Amino acid sequence: MRRSGSGACLILHAGINPCSLKRGMNQNRPDLAGVEKAVVHWVEQSTVKLTPQSLIEHVKTHHKRSSGQARALLKALIGKGELSYIHELGHTFIGLNFSKPVPISEHFTLSPPGLDHQSVPDDDSEDCTIYLEAGVSFGSGRHPTTQMCLAAIDDVVFNKNRRLRFPCHAADIGTGTGILALALCRATGSTCLAYDIDPVCRSQTRHNVKLNRLEDRIQVSTENFDQSGHPFDIIMANLRYPTLSQLAPVIRKKTQTGGILILSGIREWEVDPLTLEFEQLGFIRIEHYCLKEWACTVFQLDQRLS
């Protein structure tokens, strides 16, 4: 993950490594463990959907394995739970396995329900496990924009130079599965209004809120965001650029002075126009992430404004 200004990369845990590393062929034919690690990394970094056959061809070409060896390696990675088959609209792809606990950032781990579910972390713990039944709505943790939003929340919450005091009051616009609201409230004890126009998403969010025992902190709203009657300390929105642009004036109106925006769902080439729009409304860009041609931008409303 590239971060503006410093040129540094943020390494996400458990295989979510956003740095664009280039692995050439190892002329000494690395051992099987090394090849497996390299293949998982290649899958993580891919900007296109990968089929089983494309993975096999990659192993044959870049790691000098036979077709049989490449198929055996794929089978082994599936068996070990490193990769999984993803079925979408009659097609089969290969991706990271999210049916086990997967650390997404330094402090956040995503886990499906039923895996030691009773061990929901205490509020004072900085190790935050989020139990998620992804269902069909957006927000399983697979997508780069979700991963970057969680990294941004991690940084805002756990950075030594915290820009906000917690707990606070937050909004999650287009909540999907509720993953961003769950992360923030689990980590900080904050309250959050979760908005989504899709009733299926609202239903899934309510279910995930119960899984994480956060019913007293997260309210799933049936109202439109612009109908909210009070400002927020943090607003999170993982939406496409046209929607973010359309919502910009309302977001400005609903942001507390000094408040934080975490915006994603945008492509790298959409960052500059989006930044210009929000800067004209009084926001200051304080952080920026890029992963697989997607971007996430963090703003703060100028504290000199009232």
N, C-alpha and C positions, 0 to 999 in steps of 0.2 A: 504494500500500500504506500503510495507516494504521498508525502505531506508537503504542502507548499511552503516555501521560504527556506527550509532547512535542507532539502534534498534527501532527508532521511527516509527510511522505510519502517513501517510498523509491522512487526512479526506477530501474526495471530497464532494462537496455540493449536495443538491437535491437528496439524496439517493445514490449517488455514494460513498459508504463508503468502501474503500479497506481493512480496518483492519479485520483480521480474528477473529471475535468475535464468541464465542460459546454460543448459547442460549439454556439452558436446559428448560425442561417443567416447567412451573409455576404451582405449586401445588394449588395455590389459583385461578386458571382460570382467567387470566387477562381479563379486559374488551375488548370489540370488537375493540376499537381503538388500544389498545396495541397489539392484535393479528394481526390486519391489518399491523401495523408497522413492526412486527416481520416477517410476511410472505413476505412483500416487501423486507426487508433486506435479507431474505433467497434467494429470486430470484436474487437479486443483486450479492450475493456471490457465487452462483452456478457456478461450473466449467464445467457443462454439460448442454445441452439443456433440458428444462423442458416442458413437455406436460401438458395440463390442468388436466389430470388424476393424474399425479405425484404430482401436487400442491394439489389437493384434498386429496390424500393419506397422504401427509405431514401434512396437517391441521388436519386430523383425528387422526393421530398418535401422533404428537407433541403438539397439542393444544386441544386434547380431544373433538373434535367437531364431530357431526354426519355427515353422507354423505350429507344430505340436507343443514346443516349449512355450511359445507365446500364449497358446490356449490354456496350458497348464498354469501359467503364471496368473492369467485372468481368473481362473477357477480358484486358485489359492487366495488371491486378494479378496474375492467374494466370500470365500469360506472363513477367512480371518476377520471379516467384518470391516475391512478397510474401504472397500468399494461396494456398491450395490447396483442392481438393475433398476432403472427408472422407466416406468411404462407410461407413455403419454400419447393419447390419440392413436392407438394402434401401432406405435413405434416403440422400440426399446433402446434406451441409452444407458451409458455408464456414468456414475457420479459418486461423490463421497457418500458414505453410509451414515445416515442420521438416525438410524434405529438403535443407536447406543449413545451414551453420554459423549458429547463432543464439546471440548473447550473452544469457545469462539474468540475470546479475548483473555486478558490476564485474569479477570475476575468472573467472567460469565461463562457458564457451561449450559448447553442445551441438552435435555434428556427427554426421551419419550416417557409417558406415564407407565407405572407398573414396575419400574426398576428402582427398588429400594425407595419407594415413594414416601415412606414415613420419615425419611431423613431430610425433610425440607429444612434449609439452613435457618439458623437463628437470625434475628434482625441485626445483631451485633457482628455477625460474620461478614468478612469481606469476600468470601468465596460463595458466589451466588449461583445456585443451580435453578434453572427455569425449566419446569416441566411443560411440555408442549405436545398437544395432539394436533398436528398440522392440518389434517383434513384436506379440503380442496382449495382453501383460500390462500392468498399470498402471505408468506411470512413463516416458512418452515425453517429458515436459517440457511438454506442452500444458496440463496441469491446474494451476489456481491453487495447489493444495496442494503440488505438486512444486516450483513456482516459488518459493513462500515458504520451503520447506525449504532450497532451495539458497541463497536470500538469507540465511537464518539461519546456515547453515554458513559462508557467505562472511563474515558479521559476526563469528562466533565465532573463525574462523581468522585473519582479516586485520585485525581491529580492533586499534588500537594498545594498548588496555587489555585485552590477552588474558587470559581467565579460566582458561586451561589452558596447560600446556606440551606442545609437540608434538615428536616423535610420541607418540601415546597409543594406547590400546586401546579399540575402539568396537564397538557392535552396531547392526545395522540390522534392525528387526523388521518383517516383511512387506515384504521388499526389492523385490518386483516385478521390475523390470529390473536392479536393483542400482545405480540412478542415484545414490542418496545415499551409499552406500558408496564408489562410484567417485570422487565429488567429494571426499569427505573424505580418502581415501587418496591421491588424486592431488595434493591441495594440501599435505598435511602429512607424507607418508611414514608415516602411522599404519597399524596393522593393524585389521582389522574382521571380525567374524563376521556373515554375512548369513543371516537366517532367513526362511523362507517355507514354509507348509504345502502350497503348490501345486507339484507337481513340474515343471510347465511353466515356472513362474517361476524355479525353481532352475536349470533348464536354460538359460534365457535369460540369467540372471545370470552363469553360468559362461562363456557365450559372450562376453558383454560384458566380463567380467574379462579374458579372453584378448585381446580387441580392444585393450584399454588396457594390456596387459602388466603387469597387477597381480596375477598368480597368486601371487606370494610374499607379498602383503599381505592379500588378501581370500579368506576361506574360506567357501564356501557350505555351511551346516550342514543336515543332515537331522534334527537333534534339535529338540525344542521349546525355546523360549527359556528356560523355567524349569528346564531340565536343565543349563544352563551352570554350570560349577563355579567361576567366578571373576568378580569385579566388573568393571565397565566405567567408563572415564573419560567417554565420551559414549555415549548411547543415542538412536537416532533411530527414530521410529515414525510412519509416515504411514498411520493406520488410523482407522476410524470411532469415534465417541465410546464406544459400548457396549463395544467391544473394549479401548480404552485404559483405561476404567474397570475392566474385569475384570482387566487386566494390572497395574494400579497397584501392588498390594502386591508383586508379583514384581519389577517395575521398581525399586521402592524397595530391595528386597533386593539387587539386582544392580548398583546404582549406587554407585560409589566416593564417599566423602565429598568434597564439593566438585565432584562430577561434574555434567555438563551433560545435560539432556534437551531434545531438539527434537521436539515433538509436533505433528502436523497431522492432516488428515482430518476436522476438526471444523468445524461451522458457527459463525457468530459468536455465536449465542444459546446455544451449548454451552460457551463459554469459561469463564463464571463457575462453573458446577458442576464442570467439570473442574479449574479452578484451586483451588477449595475442597478437592477430594479430594486433590490433590497437596500442597497446603499443609499439610493435616492429617498428611501423611506426612513432613513436614520439608523440603519443597522451597520455594524462593523463586522467584517469577516475575520474570525479569529482562528479558524482551522479549516483544513481542506484535505480530503482523502480521495484517492483514485484506486480503483481495482477493476481489472478486466474491462476497461473502457467505460465503466460507470463511475460516478462521483458522489460524494457526500460533502456538504459544506455546513459549517457551524458559524452562526452569527450571534452577536450580542447587540441588543438595542442600546444605543449610546446613553450612558447614565446621565449625561448633561441634559437630556430631553425630559420633558415632563408631560 
